[in-house]
Amino acid sequence: MALNHVSRLCRNVEESIDFYTKVLGLVLIERPLAFEFDGAWLFNYGVGVHLIRVKDENSLPKTDRRLDPMDNHISFRCEDMEALEQRLKQFNVKYTKRTIDDDKNGTKIDQLFFCDPDGYMIEICNCENLKLVPAGSLGKIKLPFDWQNPPIDLENEQDTK
């Protein structure tokens, strides 16, 4: 149906809350009282980020690693890339900026890559500019503009049989 949340281990829950709320605009929400471990739940933009105090800090990524867009990361869409870039500068967050220009399809995508306090990479992009075409669909499936569940294009389905 949809992505509910992403879970992130962290060294310092309060520091991670500060980063995700101030830099990315997530909101701290209540979490069930039954959880007897240090953590926090954050939510915004239709997805949650669950922070969990790590038991073994050796299991966390290195915080001084090179930013590599080809490495594991989570990506959030952004409607104002310039404002976010200024926000990263304001909070002294080291980042890498990249623009993908696809002349063939006339698509331009801006990307910002940076790490949270525990070394997890985050991408911010204006990926709504990317035209999604399901592999092997031969036009049977169209992805909607609002990026919700992809409906089957019933009007054209009969034409492809």
C-alpha positions as CSV (number, residue, x, y, z in Angstrom):
1,M,0.0,0.0,0.0
2,A,2.6,2.6,1.1
3,L,5.8,3.0,3.0
4,N,4.9,3.5,6.7
5,H,8.3,4.3,8.3
6,V,12.0,3.9,8.2
7,S,13.9,2.8,11.3
8,R,17.3,4.3,12.1
9,L,19.6,3.3,14.9
10,C,21.3,6.2,16.6
11,R,24.0,7.0,19.1
12,N,22.1,9.9,20.7
13,V,18.3,10.0,20.3
14,E,18.0,13.7,21.3
15,E,20.7,14.7,18.8
16,S,18.9,12.8,16.0
17,I,15.6,14.3,17.0
18,D,17.1,17.7,16.7
19,F,18.6,16.9,13.2
20,Y,15.4,15.4,11.8
21,T,13.1,18.1,13.1
22,K,15.2,21.2,12.4
23,V,16.9,20.2,9.2
24,L,14.2,18.0,7.6
25,G,11.1,19.4,9.2
26,L,9.8,16.1,10.7
27,V,7.6,16.3,13.7
28,L,8.1,14.4,17.0
29,I,5.1,12.3,17.7
30,E,4.0,10.1,20.6
31,R,5.1,6.5,20.5
32,P,3.5,3.6,22.4
33,L,4.3,3.5,26.1
34,A,4.9,-0.3,25.8
35,F,8.3,0.3,24.3
36,E,10.8,0.0,27.0
37,F,13.9,1.2,25.1
38,D,15.2,4.6,24.2
39,G,13.8,6.0,21.0
40,A,11.5,8.4,19.2
41,W,9.0,8.5,16.4
42,L,9.0,11.4,13.9
43,F,6.5,11.9,11.1
44,N,5.9,14.2,8.2
45,Y,5.4,14.1,4.4
46,G,3.5,10.8,4.7
47,V,6.3,8.8,6.2
48,G,7.6,8.1,9.6
49,V,11.2,7.9,10.9
50,H,11.7,5.7,14.0
51,L,14.8,6.4,16.0
52,I,16.2,3.6,18.2
53,R,19.1,4.0,20.6
54,V,21.8,1.6,19.3
55,K,23.1,-1.2,21.6
56,D,26.3,-1.7,19.6
57,E,27.8,1.5,18.1
58,N,30.0,-0.6,15.8
59,S,26.8,-1.5,13.8
60,L,26.4,2.1,12.7
61,P,27.8,3.5,9.5
62,K,31.0,5.6,9.7
63,T,30.2,9.3,10.1
64,D,33.3,10.4,8.2
65,R,32.6,8.5,5.0
66,R,32.6,10.0,1.6
67,L,29.1,10.8,0.3
68,D,28.4,8.4,-2.5
69,P,25.0,8.6,-4.3
70,M,25.5,4.9,-5.2
71,D,25.5,3.9,-1.5
72,N,22.4,3.0,0.6
73,H,20.2,6.0,1.3
74,I,16.6,7.1,1.8
75,S,15.2,9.8,-0.4
76,F,12.7,12.5,0.2
77,R,11.1,14.7,-2.5
78,C,11.4,18.5,-2.1
79,E,9.6,21.3,-3.7
80,D,12.2,24.0,-3.0
81,M,15.7,22.6,-3.5
82,E,17.4,26.1,-3.0
83,A,15.7,26.6,0.4
84,L,16.8,23.2,1.5
85,E,20.3,23.8,0.4
86,Q,20.3,27.0,2.4
87,R,19.0,25.1,5.4
88,L,21.8,22.6,5.1
89,K,24.3,25.5,5.1
90,Q,22.6,27.1,8.1
91,F,23.1,23.9,10.1
92,N,26.6,23.2,8.8
93,V,25.6,19.9,7.2
94,K,28.2,18.7,4.6
95,Y,26.4,17.7,1.4
96,T,27.0,16.8,-2.2
97,K,24.9,18.4,-5.0
98,R,24.2,16.7,-8.3
99,T,22.0,17.4,-11.3
100,I,20.9,14.7,-13.7
101,D,20.1,16.1,-17.1
102,D,18.4,13.7,-19.5
103,D,18.3,15.5,-22.8
104,K,16.5,12.6,-24.5
105,N,13.5,12.9,-22.3
106,G,13.9,16.6,-21.4
107,T,14.1,15.7,-17.7
108,K,16.3,17.6,-15.1
109,I,16.5,16.3,-11.5
110,D,18.4,18.0,-8.7
111,Q,19.7,16.0,-5.9
112,L,21.3,16.8,-2.5
113,F,23.1,14.0,-0.6
114,F,24.1,14.3,3.1
115,C,24.3,12.2,6.3
116,D,22.4,12.3,9.5
117,P,24.4,12.5,12.8
118,D,24.8,8.7,12.7
119,G,26.1,8.4,9.2
120,Y,23.0,7.3,7.4
121,M,22.8,9.0,4.0
122,I,19.8,11.0,2.9
123,E,18.9,12.2,-0.5
124,I,16.6,15.2,-1.2
125,C,15.4,15.6,-4.8
126,N,12.9,17.1,-7.1
127,C,12.2,13.6,-8.4
128,E,8.6,14.5,-9.4
129,N,10.3,15.7,-12.6
130,L,11.2,12.1,-13.4
131,K,8.8,10.3,-15.7
132,L,8.2,6.8,-14.3
133,V,7.6,4.1,-16.9
134,P,7.2,0.6,-15.4
135,A,9.7,-1.9,-17.0
136,G,7.9,-4.3,-19.4
137,S,4.6,-2.6,-19.0
138,L,4.2,-1.7,-22.7
139,G,1.9,1.1,-21.7
140,K,-0.5,-1.0,-19.7
141,I,0.2,0.7,-16.4
142,K,0.4,4.5,-15.9
143,L,1.7,6.0,-12.7
144,P,-0.4,8.9,-11.5
145,F,1.0,12.4,-11.0
146,D,0.3,12.3,-7.2
147,W,2.7,9.3,-6.8
148,Q,0.1,7.1,-5.1
149,N,-0.7,3.4,-6.0
150,P,-0.2,2.9,-9.8
151,P,-3.6,2.1,-11.4
152,I,-4.0,-0.1,-14.4
153,D,-5.0,2.0,-17.5
154,L,-8.2,0.2,-18.2
155,E,-9.0,2.3,-21.3
156,N,-5.9,1.1,-23.1
157,E,-5.8,-2.4,-21.7
158,Q,-8.2,-3.8,-24.2
159,D,-6.2,-2.3,-27.1
160,T,-3.1,-4.3,-26.0
161,K,-4.8,-7.7,-25.8
